[in-house]
Amino acid sequence: VQLQASGGGLVQAGGSLRLSCVASGLAFSRYTMAWFRQAPGKEREFVAAIAWSGVTTYLADSMKGRFTISRDNAKNAVYLQMNSLKPEDTAVYYCASDSRSFSTVGITSTRLYDYWGQGTQVTVSS
């Protein structure tokens, strides 16, 4: 199984980025997919998750209204559209997969996810 994240980069505050994560080696359309992030010296933090159908999503409160998660099962891809970026959004962003049926119970815990991508760096300058 491989999750390949991309799309990170350097952006000014207020700007936008779109992250992508392409999966291989798993039945992608059956998995809940999520994004986490980790800033230097901090624990990995939940960002957003999306059910297999793409209809149901769940975002961390601090990302609501700025970030959107989506997926394309035909392309085995999950996306994170990030708008109105702030310097505190600077982190390495990771995609992850969860073989359970979508549930908000425990969804923010890293322990429930089966596979992880390698991460993509997002840096927001002030």
Secondary structure by P-SEA (a helix, b strand, c coil): cbbbbcbbbbbcccbbbbbbbbbccccccccccbbbbbcccccccccccccccccbbbbcccccccbbbbbbccccbbbbbbcccccccccbbbbbccccccccccccccccccccccbbbbbbcc
